[in-house]
């Protein structure tokens, strides 16, 4: 590997690590604004496209234990973000649904984040953006794999 490539990879890893840290701090600030913890906020975020969300499915999406997910859902329910409903077809199944009470306020906050993001990516052409999308999707898949492996390992 060339010295230039090695330095570029090191710089990329450092920039990504800083971005991850800044993302955690940003999401903590957003969560604080709504009286939530960052895990609660990210659970809401990860579950936003799930039409039939259950505690078990939320545990799958997050890697959290079912007892931790129950605590998250309890907090979200107390905060008025979600409600639990029995499934009409299978009364044993409990679905978690948004109340819609906080969606406009959340959208407003995330619209600001999106606006700042769009200002950055406006400098790139469509082909570059497609490469970024591929890169981030591949990173997300690997992050999911690494997370699952870490969860499966016994604690140190």
C-alpha positions in Angstrom: 0.0 0.0 0.0 1.4 3.4 -0.9 2.2 6.0 1.7 -0.4 8.4 0.2 -3.2 5.7 0.3 -2.2 4.8 3.9 -2.4 8.4 5.0 -5.6 9.0 3.2 -7.2 5.9 4.8 -6.0 7.0 8.2 -7.4 10.5 7.7 -10.7 9.0 6.5 -10.9 6.7 9.6 -10.2 9.7 11.9 -12.8 11.8 10.1 -15.4 9.0 10.4 -14.6 8.6 14.0 -15.1 12.3 14.7 -18.3 12.2 12.7 -19.6 9.3 14.8 -18.8 11.2 17.9 -20.4 14.4 16.7 -23.4 12.4 15.7 -23.8 11.0 19.2 -23.5 14.5 20.7 -26.0 15.9 18.2 -28.5 13.1 18.9 -28.0 13.5 22.6 -28.9 17.2 22.2 -32.0 16.4 20.1 -33.0 13.7 22.6 -32.6 16.1 25.5 -34.9 18.6 23.8 -37.7 16.0 23.9 -37.0 14.7 27.4 -35.6 11.4 26.0 -32.4 9.5 26.2 -30.3 9.0 23.0 -31.3 5.3 22.9 -35.0 6.2 23.1 -34.5 8.7 20.2 -32.6 6.2 18.1 -35.2 3.5 18.7 -37.8 5.9 17.4 -35.7 6.6 14.4 -34.8 3.0 13.6 -38.5 2.0 13.9 -40.0 4.8 11.8 -40.5 2.6 8.7 -41.8 -0.4 10.5 -45.6 -0.8 9.9 -46.0 -3.7 12.3 -43.6 -2.8 15.1 -43.4 -5.1 18.1 -41.0 -5.1 21.0 -39.3 -8.2 19.5 -38.8 -6.5 16.2 -37.4 -3.4 17.9 -35.0 -5.7 19.8 -33.9 -7.1 16.4 -33.4 -3.7 14.9 -31.4 -2.3 17.8 -29.6 -5.3 19.3 -31.0 -4.4 22.7 -32.4 -7.1 25.0 -36.1 -7.5 25.2 -36.1 -6.1 28.8 -34.2 -3.0 27.6 -36.7 -2.6 24.8 -39.5 -2.8 27.2 -38.0 0.0 29.3 -37.5 2.1 26.1 -41.1 1.6 25.0 -42.3 2.4 28.6 -40.4 5.7 28.5 -41.6 6.5 25.0 -45.2 5.7 26.0 -45.0 7.9 29.1 -43.6 10.7 26.9 -46.6 10.4 24.6 -44.5 9.3 21.6 -46.0 5.8 21.2 -49.0 3.7 22.3 -49.3 0.0 22.6 -52.2 -1.7 20.7 -53.3 -5.3 20.5 -53.1 -6.7 17.0 -56.6 -7.2 15.6 -55.7 -10.6 14.1 -53.5 -12.0 16.8 -54.5 -10.7 20.2 -51.3 -12.0 21.8 -49.3 -9.6 19.6 -48.8 -6.1 20.9 -48.0 -3.4 18.3 -46.2 -0.2 19.1 -47.5 2.8 17.1 -46.6 6.4 17.0 -49.2 8.8 18.6 -48.2 11.5 16.1 -48.0 14.0 19.0 -44.4 14.9 18.6 -43.8 14.2 14.9 -44.0 17.8 13.7 -41.5 19.0 16.3 -39.2 16.1 15.5 -39.5 16.9 11.8 -38.6 20.5 12.4 -35.4 19.5 14.2 -34.4 17.0 11.6 -35.3 19.4 8.8 -32.5 21.7 10.1 -30.1 18.7 10.2 -31.2 17.8 6.6 -30.7 21.4 5.4 -27.1 21.5 6.7 -26.4 18.1 5.2 -27.8 19.2 1.8 -25.6 22.3 1.9 -22.5 20.0 2.2 -23.5 17.5 -0.5 -24.5 20.2 -3.0 -20.8 20.4 -4.0 -20.9 16.8 -5.3 -22.2 15.5 -8.7 -24.8 12.7 -9.0 -22.1 10.0 -9.7 -20.2 11.0 -6.5 -23.5 10.9 -4.5 -24.2 7.4 -5.8 -20.8 6.3 -4.6 -21.5 7.9 -1.2 -24.8 6.1 -0.9 -23.1 2.8 -1.7 -20.3 3.6 0.8 -22.7 4.4 3.6 -25.0 1.5 2.9 -22.0 -0.9 3.0 -20.7 0.8 6.2 -24.1 0.4 7.8 -24.3 -3.3 6.9 -20.8 -3.8 8.4 -21.7 -1.8 11.5 -24.7 -4.1 11.9 -22.5 -7.2 11.7 -19.9 -5.8 14.1 -22.7 -4.8 16.5 -24.3 -8.3 16.4 -20.9 -9.9 17.0 -20.2 -7.6 20.0 -23.6 -8.3 21.5 -23.0 -12.1 21.1 -19.7 -12.0 22.9 -19.5 -12.4 26.7 -18.7 -9.2 28.5 -15.0 -8.6 29.4 
